[in-house]
Amino acid sequence: MSKVSSDLEKLIFPISVVADILNVNQRTLKIYEKEKILCPERSPKKRRIYTYRDIKKGKFIQHLKRNLRVNFAGIKIIIHLLKQLNVSSDDYLKKINEIAL
């Protein structure tokens, strides 16, 4: 892992920043959490804190929803199968594009 990647992994973001990055409403991120497809950590004050990896996963989820029109059940299945195949979350999008496109 490069130093830049390592530094990115240490960053944490509040829900408002992640919503802006993903171009979604904060409510959408809360729905993703409720559906158990994007579950951020919690701060000691119980605020949602997202990592760089969470943002990458959020972009993957957005790709599935917006471009491939996959519903929540489908997203859960896809993520489960990718984990079963030992695909790193960093490579989810690459693997899906290999299969779907």
C-alpha positions as CSV (number, residue, x, y, z in Angstrom):
1,M,0.0,0.0,0.0
2,S,1.4,3.4,-1.0
3,K,1.8,6.3,1.5
4,V,-1.0,8.2,-0.3
5,S,-3.4,5.2,0.0
6,S,-2.4,4.8,3.6
7,D,-3.0,8.5,4.3
8,L,-6.4,8.4,2.6
9,E,-7.5,5.4,4.7
10,K,-7.0,7.5,7.8
11,L,-9.3,10.3,6.8
12,I,-12.8,10.4,8.2
13,F,-15.7,12.4,6.9
14,P,-19.0,13.6,8.4
15,I,-22.3,12.6,6.6
16,S,-22.7,16.1,5.1
17,V,-19.4,15.9,3.2
18,V,-20.0,12.3,2.0
19,A,-23.5,13.4,0.8
20,D,-21.9,16.2,-1.2
21,I,-19.2,13.9,-2.6
22,L,-21.7,11.3,-3.7
23,N,-24.2,13.9,-4.8
24,V,-27.0,12.5,-2.7
25,N,-29.2,13.6,0.2
26,Q,-28.1,12.8,3.7
27,R,-31.3,10.9,4.0
28,T,-30.2,8.6,1.2
29,L,-27.1,7.7,3.2
30,K,-29.3,7.0,6.2
31,I,-31.4,4.7,4.1
32,Y,-28.2,2.9,2.9
33,E,-27.3,2.4,6.5
34,K,-30.8,1.1,7.3
35,E,-30.6,-1.3,4.4
36,K,-27.1,-2.4,5.7
37,I,-25.4,-1.6,2.4
38,L,-23.2,1.2,3.7
39,C,-22.7,1.3,7.4
40,P,-20.4,4.0,8.8
41,E,-18.7,3.9,12.1
42,R,-19.9,6.1,15.0
43,S,-18.0,8.7,16.9
44,P,-18.1,8.8,20.7
45,K,-20.9,11.3,20.3
46,K,-22.8,8.8,18.1
47,R,-22.3,10.8,14.9
48,R,-21.8,8.9,11.7
49,I,-18.2,9.0,10.5
50,Y,-17.3,7.7,7.0
51,T,-13.9,6.6,5.8
52,Y,-12.4,7.0,2.3
53,R,-13.3,3.3,1.7
54,D,-16.9,4.0,2.6
55,I,-16.9,6.8,0.0
56,K,-15.5,4.4,-2.6
57,K,-18.2,1.8,-1.7
58,G,-20.8,4.6,-1.9
59,K,-19.7,5.4,-5.4
60,F,-20.0,1.8,-6.3
61,I,-23.5,1.6,-4.9
62,Q,-24.4,4.8,-6.8
63,H,-23.0,3.2,-10.0
64,L,-25.2,0.1,-9.4
65,K,-28.3,2.1,-8.7
66,R,-27.9,4.9,-11.4
67,N,-26.2,3.2,-14.2
68,L,-27.2,-0.5,-13.9
69,R,-30.6,0.2,-12.2
70,V,-30.0,-2.4,-9.4
71,N,-32.4,-2.3,-6.4
72,F,-31.3,-2.7,-2.8
73,A,-31.8,-6.5,-2.7
74,G,-29.7,-6.8,-5.9
75,I,-27.0,-4.5,-4.4
76,K,-26.8,-6.7,-1.2
77,I,-26.5,-9.8,-3.3
78,I,-23.8,-8.4,-5.5
79,I,-21.7,-7.1,-2.6
80,H,-22.2,-10.5,-0.8
81,L,-21.0,-12.4,-3.9
82,L,-18.0,-10.1,-4.5
83,K,-17.0,-10.8,-0.9
84,Q,-17.4,-14.5,-1.5
85,L,-15.1,-14.2,-4.5
86,N,-12.6,-12.4,-2.2
87,V,-12.7,-9.3,-4.4
88,S,-11.3,-6.3,-2.5
89,S,-13.8,-3.5,-2.0
90,D,-11.4,-1.3,-3.9
91,D,-11.9,-3.5,-7.0
92,Y,-15.7,-3.9,-6.8
93,L,-16.3,-1.4,-9.7
94,K,-13.6,-2.9,-11.9
95,K,-15.0,-6.5,-11.4
96,I,-18.6,-5.5,-12.0
97,N,-17.6,-3.6,-15.2
98,E,-15.8,-6.7,-16.4
99,I,-18.9,-8.8,-15.9
100,A,-21.7,-6.4,-16.8
101,L,-20.2,-4.3,-19.6
